[in-house]
Amino acid sequence: MESLKNITLQQSNHFVYHRMGKRSVDIIGSVSLIIILVPIILLFSIILLLFSGRPILFKQIRSGMNNTPFKIWKFRTMQMESEESSSHQYEWQNEVPEDFSFAKPEHLIVTTLGKIYRKYSIDEIPQLWNVLKGDMSFVGPRPEMVEITNHYSKEQKKRLIIKPGITGYAQVHGRSNITHGEKIARDLYYVQNCSFLLDLKIVIRTILIVITGKGAY
């Protein structure tokens, strides 16, 4: 697989912010939110344990910056979930089709509580740990499954130049209701236009989407 380290952000008008400012915001923001949300995290964990059982957390390997794999954390929302592998297998040649839309396998059933957690993005809260560790950022392309990024074309790989995010430009323009081609196009737009102002707009829009629960699956 071609190394992404040869792909740079030379065309970006916000190189300094991306390389320095975002990490500072991520550290300060994640530490602050983890401290503030400790009681809420414990509450959601207890509710999940009582109504859905163990395990409370779901972990899976995803593709991070420069296609480096990392372990993402979420609250478990399905009855049966593999911890280390998504168990998806694809046989695409050269690239992921633009009209591809991810479909949950039939053997994975979202629990009643899981539907609520997903609708309001409660299941994403444990990813604050990923942000603090440096695996993710608050804003960036959503971390994709390794089974999918293994089939990326040279152009599609460009979305992996930067850290994946809890939310992103593509998510606030369709969430789960857009095709892979649309997601790639919007992620590449973000890569080339990353700025504090754009991140702020995405975060604000994310909050509004989460409140309404639009686009979740």
C-alpha positions in Angstrom: 0.0 0.0 0.0 1.3 3.4 -1.0 2.6 5.4 2.0 0.5 8.5 2.8 3.6 10.3 4.1 4.4 11.4 0.6 1.1 13.3 0.4 1.3 16.7 2.0 -1.0 19.5 2.8 0.8 22.0 0.7 -2.4 23.3 -0.9 -4.0 23.9 2.5 -4.3 27.6 3.5 -4.3 26.6 7.2 -1.2 24.4 7.6 -0.1 26.0 10.9 -3.6 25.5 12.5 -3.8 21.9 11.4 -0.3 21.0 12.6 -0.4 22.9 15.9 -3.6 24.6 16.9 -5.9 21.6 16.5 -3.9 19.4 18.8 -3.9 22.1 21.5 -7.7 22.4 21.2 -8.1 18.6 21.2 -6.1 18.2 24.5 -7.8 21.1 26.3 -11.2 20.1 25.1 -11.0 16.4 25.7 -9.6 16.8 29.2 -12.2 19.4 30.1 -15.1 17.3 28.7 -13.9 14.1 30.3 -13.8 15.8 33.7 -17.2 17.5 33.2 -18.9 14.4 31.8 -17.6 11.8 34.4 -21.0 11.6 36.2 -22.8 11.3 32.8 -20.4 8.7 31.5 -20.9 6.6 34.7 -24.7 7.0 34.4 -24.8 5.9 30.7 -22.5 3.0 31.6 -24.8 1.8 34.5 -27.9 2.1 32.3 -26.2 0.1 29.6 -25.1 -2.5 32.0 -28.6 -2.9 33.6 -30.5 -3.0 30.3 -28.1 -4.5 27.8 -25.5 -6.3 29.9 -21.8 -6.6 29.2 -19.6 -5.6 27.6 -20.3 -1.9 28.1 -17.7 -0.7 25.6 -17.2 -1.7 22.0 -13.8 -1.5 20.5 -12.7 -1.9 16.9 -9.6 -1.3 14.7 -10.0 1.6 12.4 -7.7 3.5 10.0 -6.2 6.7 11.4 -3.9 9.4 10.2 -1.6 8.2 7.4 -3.7 4.9 7.4 -2.2 4.0 10.8 -4.6 1.5 12.5 -5.9 2.4 16.0 -8.5 1.0 18.4 -11.6 3.1 18.5 -13.9 3.1 21.6 -17.7 3.4 21.8 -20.6 2.4 24.0 -21.9 -0.9 22.8 -25.1 -0.6 20.9 -25.6 -4.0 19.3 -26.5 -7.4 20.8 -23.4 -9.1 19.2 -20.3 -7.1 18.2 -16.8 -8.3 17.4 -14.2 -6.4 19.4 -11.2 -6.6 17.0 -12.6 -7.1 13.6 -15.7 -5.8 11.7 -15.8 -9.2 9.9 -16.7 -7.3 6.7 -15.0 -8.6 3.5 -15.0 -6.6 0.2 -13.7 -7.6 -3.2 -13.4 -4.2 -4.9 -10.7 -3.6 -7.5 -8.6 -0.4 -7.5 -11.0 1.7 -5.4 -14.2 1.8 -3.3 -17.2 2.4 -5.6 -18.6 5.9 -5.3 -22.2 4.6 -4.9 -21.2 2.3 -2.0 -23.3 2.8 1.1 -22.5 0.9 4.3 -25.1 -1.6 5.3 -25.2 -3.2 8.7 -24.9 -7.1 8.5 -28.2 -8.8 9.3 -26.6 -10.8 12.2 -25.9 -7.6 14.1 -29.0 -6.3 15.8 -29.1 -2.9 17.4 -30.6 -3.0 20.8 -33.5 -0.7 21.9 -31.2 1.2 24.1 -28.5 1.2 21.4 -30.9 3.0 19.0 -31.3 5.8 21.5 -27.5 6.0 22.1 -26.9 6.1 18.3 -29.6 8.6 17.5 -28.2 11.2 19.9 -24.5 10.1 19.4 -24.2 9.0 23.1 -22.3 6.0 21.9 -19.5 8.3 20.6 -18.7 9.8 24.0 -15.9 7.2 24.8 -14.0 8.6 21.8 -13.0 11.5 23.9 -10.3 9.1 25.1 -9.2 8.6 21.5 -8.9 12.4 21.1 -6.9 12.7 24.3 -4.5 10.0 23.2 -4.0 11.6 19.9 -5.6 8.9 17.7 -8.4 11.3 16.8 -9.4 14.9 16.7 -12.7 16.5 17.5 -13.2 17.4 13.9 -12.0 15.4 10.9 -13.0 12.6 8.5 -14.8 9.9 10.4 -12.5 6.9 11.0 -13.2 4.2 8.4 -12.9 0.4 8.8 -9.6 -1.0 7.7 -11.5 -3.5 5.5 -12.7 -0.5 3.4 -9.5 1.7 3.4 -7.5 -1.3 2.2 -9.3 -0.7 -1.2 -8.9 3.0 -1.4 -7.5 4.6 -4.6 -4.7 7.2 -4.5 -7.3 9.9 -4.5 -9.4 8.3 -1.7 -6.4 7.9 0.5 -6.0 11.7 0.7 -8.8 11.8 3.3 -6.3 9.9 5.5 -3.8 12.7 5.5 -5.2 14.1 8.7 -6.5 12.7 11.9 -10.0 11.3 11.9 -12.6 13.1 14.0 -15.6 12.5 16.2 -17.5 14.7 13.8 -16.6 16.1 10.4 -17.6 18.1 7.4 -19.2 15.0 5.7 -21.2 14.1 8.8 -22.9 17.5 9.1 -23.8 17.2 5.4 -25.6 13.9 5.5 -24.4 11.8 8.5 -25.4 8.3 7.5 -27.4 9.3 4.4 -24.7 9.9 1.9 -22.8 7.6 -0.5 -19.1 6.9 -0.2 -18.3 9.1 -3.2 -20.1 12.1 -1.5 -18.3 11.4 1.7 -14.9 11.3 0.0 -15.6 14.6 -1.8 -16.6 16.4 1.4 -13.7 15.0 3.4 -11.2 16.1 0.7 -12.8 19.6 0.8 -12.2 19.6 4.6 -8.6 18.5 4.2 -7.9 21.4 1.9 -9.8 24.0 3.9 -9.2 23.0 7.5 -9.4 26.0 9.8 -10.5 27.0 13.3 -13.5 28.8 11.9 -14.6 25.8 9.8 -14.1 23.5 12.8 -16.2 25.8 14.9 -19.0 25.8 12.3 -18.9 22.0 12.1 -19.0 21.6 15.9 -22.0 24.0 16.2 -23.8 22.2 13.4 -23.0 18.8 14.9 -24.7 19.9 18.2 -27.8 20.9 16.4 -27.9 17.6 14.5 -27.4 15.6 17.6 -30.2 17.4 19.4 -32.6 16.5 16.5 -31.2 13.0 16.0 -31.3 13.5 12.2 -29.4 11.0 10.0 -28.6 8.3 12.5 -29.0 4.6 11.8 
